[in-house]
């Protein structure tokens, strides 16, 4: 496991890891309830975070060998993939929502921070060098 995030209501804990699995754990029972994503092409899931309303889970991933990285948004209620955001050139190390849940920030080992408009998957502006 490389990343953990509590849902805003504290009912769930999401975990992501090197095996590419995203697990959603019910905190009260300490057992996983749903596997939201399985590994595809061996991508590890390096970062997970819930939107402020808890309805979306953002997952930053990467494949160190292929330099293939994406951010995925998952609907936690419907347990389905919503959109894939592609734009970083290397491993995505962290993802974070703004307090309103309208923007998602992602940071990568390619030295950039990207801001995404939640809902349309379009990068808000040119990447910022960090």
Buried (B, 14 or more C-beta within 10 A) or exposed (E): EBBBBBBBEEBBBBBBBEEBBBBBBEEEEEEBEBEBBEBEEBBBBBBBBBBBEBBBBBBBBBBEEEEBBBBBBBBBEEBEEBBEBEBBEBBBBBBBBEEEBBBBBBBBBBEBBBBBBBEEBEBBEEBEEE
